[in-house]
């Protein structure tokens, strides 16, 4: 089975200048944890995830250790509104692994597992054509196993 057989082609995307507030809204209301970042020509520039947003709230651990202070998690939580005023470009992950539509799905899943990610953009010539999630892979393999047993 190949990536193109199970990938999602209805992908929510964003651009680098999109406000984090808009991205957080999309993520929360659509129950998704990340979006590919694309340019006007649909070239993949990066990815923005809930992890990127939430990790931006934490202090630099090296500075924290050197200063000897303890993190004030309540203050960090209250400071979330300042994160919402940033843009995707401020927080996105710029180096992004991608897969091709002709790749076997388990090879794509192994790439996700090695990188500890749950979704990976599917591209042709760096243009986004879909996204593959671990859930998509599991569902496809499960369905295939049911067909084989029948």
N, C-alpha and C positions, 0 to 999 in steps of 0.2 A: 504494500500500500504506500502511496506517495503523499507528500504534504498537500498537493493540490486536491486530493480526494477528500480531505477532512478539514482543511483550513477554513476560517471564517473570512468571507470577502466583504462583509458589511462592517468595516472597521471605523471606529471613531478615532479621529486624529486631531492634532492641534498644530499650531505654528509657534515659533519661538517667542513671538510677542504676545501670545495669549496670556492673560492674567491667571495666576494660580487660583484665584477665587473661582473663575469659570471652570478650570480643570477639576477642582475639588467638587464643584456642583455636579459636573458630568459623571465623575467617578462615583459619588454617593448615590445619585439618583438612578444610575444605570448598573450599579453593582459591579463595576469593573475596577481593576487595581492599577491600570496603566494604559497609556496611549502613546502610539508612535508620534514623533514630532517630524513634520514634513515641511517642505518649502512649497512655493506656488506650483512647481512642476511635479509634485508628489514624490520628490526624492527624500529618502529617509535621512534626517539630520541627527536623530537621537531618539530617546524615549524618556517619558516622564512617568514616574510611578508614585504610589502612595508612600513607598519607602523613601524616595527622594524628598518628598515634601516633609514628612515627619522627621527624617534625620536632619533636615536643615534647622530644626528647632533645638537640637542638642548642642551644647557647648563643645568646643574643640577639646578633646580629652587630654591632649598633651598640655594645653594651657591650664586646664583644670587641675591636673596632677602637679604641675610646676607651682601653681599658686597655692596649693594646699586647701583650697576651698571645696565645699560640697555643693553638688548641683541642687538648685531650688526648682524641683519639678513643677510645683504649683505656679511659679512665676513663668516657667517655660510654657505651660499650658495657656496662661493668660496672654502670652506674647504671640499666640497663633495668628492673631489678626495681622501682625506685621508680615508674616509669611504670605498671607493671602494677597498682600499688596505687591508681591514680587511677580516676575513673569516666568514663563516656562524656561526661557533661555538662562535664567539665573540658577535654576535647580536641576535641569535635565541631565541625564547621562548621555554623553556625546559619543562614546565608543560603544557601538551596538552590534552584536552578532546578528546575522540574518541567515535565513535559509532560502533555498530555491524551491520552486513548486515541484520539481522532479525528484527531490531528495526523499529517500525512504523515511516514513514518519518516526520509526524507532531511532534512526540516526539523529533526526532533529530533536527527539526527546532526550537522547544522550547528551547533546550539546546543551540543552536547557539544564539538565541535571548537573553537568560539570560546572556550569556557570551559576548555579543556584538561582535560576530564574523560572518563572511560571508561564511566560509567553515570549514568543519570538516573531519578529516581523518576517513576512515572506516577500521577497523582492525579485524583480527581473531588471537587470541593468540599473540597480539601486532605486528603482521605482517601486513603491509599495503596492502590492497586489492583494495582500491578505495578512492574516495573523494566525498563528498556531499556538494553542495553549496546551498545557499538560492535560487539562480536562478533555480537550478535543482528541488527543492521542489516546487517552484511556478509553473514552467512549468508542472510538473506532476499533481499537483492539478488542474490546469487550464484545461489540457487535459482530466482529469477524469470528470470534471464538464461538458465538452462539450459532452462526451459520455453519461452521465446520462440524459442530456436534449434531446438527439436524440431519 
